[in-house]
């Protein structure tokens, strides 16, 4: 491994900070971490099978009060902010590390809001930008019916998420402010038109961000439940909400498997192993244009393979004739894995680009302002250059991945109890093996050397 560490130091430009962090990780006993995590998942499943009673996952009310702001009000405020960001993307600096639009989309929204939702429930419900305008436009036009989009289930959201994943992972310039502004504005207007035609309730089924944040927030230990003008703030074990959900439909299963596959492929597509497989020298990576076509195909193929693997593991542990009624409930246990790996995978992006986002607020239009008084050289990556800093990050990532899989194992045991005839060691063995594989694979992706 010494030659690899030496070669990594030769990577120029923007890859240097990333390489430094990976160099430290390469010196850590990551193999033992992976082995320990796999054993922990296996022992948790075994202990759960032997236990006479699993945790009850009960919930209790912390606060019961009237809602402070109506959903329409917050939606309009966020709509105004959204179009201000679009204007920043069009007329602001083209540097993605100083323009607020890409920093907001890729760091604040996609990483920060995901982490907040995993902890505090569906925050997106209060900050999505469509409900207020949709209600207003339907009143103005007298629109009361629908065009039948709801009959498609979650498939529009699946298509939306696939397009989003392709744009983030494969497209040539997802962080270019002007490109992102055009894509985001076009998507907003498309969803607005469809929701006006179908009704605001369709957003929860057909809009991918709404569905995504709704699903991953189900593992939060704190969450809000709305009833009319009142809101209850609840607390319970992570996953308590999952056990109260209805079984996933086929389109919802497709969505969950796509979330799992896309974030995994995002990590895999940057590794030396993947680039070498494609015949590219990772130390001389020519850029996204060289893998544009193959990664487009590979993303879809990776999703299909992941979905087949998950569904095959579910099927292998079930009695004959029960797969149709069991796949929907059991797939709920994969929600912690989807959320946990997302948080772990993007943790460093949050710690680094999050600083750029704050610095951009200090000077949002690139005019040399000092609104927050941060100074010109406020951003610092010193924690990536120390062994203690990288060990702290790796430990956090490790704990997040392991905790998510342990929760998934326990939820799988609870959910399988509801399936007639799906009892005992045989029923859980295929899923336990799959959970171990996902744990080790996720940790390997986080520790493998990457290019770009």
Phi, psi and omega in degrees: 000348183297318181298326180292318179296321178295317180296323180298327180292344182271354180290123186272174167065218188293346180283350188296314181297319179296319181294323180300314179297319180292326179299320179292318180300324180296339178270354179275155179282062185296330178299320178291324175301313181296316179298316179296320179295317178298318178295321180297319178296315180297315181293325177296316178297317180295316179296321179296322178293326182277339182290144179282333180212130178272165179306146185281339181054045178282165180228155177223156182275127175266317183219139174227108187211166173292147177293137184287310180238142176290157183296326179295322181296309181296326180295318178295320178298317180290326176300315178298319178295320180301312182289333173294321177292322177299318177298322177296320179294325182280315188251355180274191179297149179272002178281115183294345179268358175234350178271132186292333184296302179297326178294323179290315183292307189275339182249304184291311183283300190288331181253304184296315181290328175298312179299317179297322180291325177295332182265320192236018174087193190281079178293330181304328180304325182269353184233008180285149190261017185251326190303310181301306178299323179296314179300316182295316181292324178292326176291316182296322182270353182071020182284126180231342184266201179219172178246012175089011179296329182298336179292343179278358180064225182265008184298323175300323177292324176299314179297320179296317180292322179298317177296320179295315180297318178297317181298318181288315191270324192251319188301161192283331185215061182293339181262357177295122186303318182291316178299313181296322179298317180294316181295313182296317180295317179297318179294317180301313183293324178297311181294322178300313180297315181294320181291326176295320180288324186261330185113151186295333180297337180295335182303323182291339178261317194255349181260124194292323179294319179298315179293319181299307182292328176297317183289310185290335180288349182291346179263003183292144176282345176230141179199168181245141175239127185255138176218102183065236180264008181247155179225135175250127175267120187250159175220143179188177176299143174307129182099354180300324179289328183300319183289350178259001182277153173288155178304145180289140174284168177305320180291326176291324175298317177300321180294314181296316179294328177292319177299314178300313185290320186293316181290328176291317179292328176302316177290317183296320186294345180263352187282154174303321184299317181291316180296321176296322177300325179276359179082024181249133175288114183295339178278353176229045184299119185281353179117175185297330183299334182284341182238013185302307183290312184293324179288332175298312178293318184294324179300313180292318179296321180294322176297312181299318181293320179295316179298318180296319180295315180296311183293326177294321178294321177296314182297323185295334183263004185254151173296156180301133176088003183251357185299318183301320181272346185261332185299317181301309178294316186293328180298339177299333182289349179273353179299317177299324180294316180300315181289317184296316181290326177301312180297314182294318184296320185260011183300314182294324176299322178294319182287331181265298182293338174299325176293320177297324179297318178294319178296325178292326174295331178293330180214072191295333182252009179065036181258010181082018180288162175227062186297326181255359179064037186275337184093164187288326185244056184282325184290135181217137178245027184301331181293341178277352182258003180243145179297319182295320179295314180291323177298321179296319179294313180298320179296320178295316177298316179300313181296323180294313179298311182296315180300319179297319181286325176296318177297320179298320179297314181295317178296323178297319177298317180294316183290326180291334177302335183276351183267119180301129176084354182266069182239161170086180186297319183299322182294329186258347184300311181299319180291324179296317177299317179296318179297320178297315179300313180298321179298308182295318181297317180297317179291324176297318179299322182288335185256348183287144176297142184232160177247156176087000000 
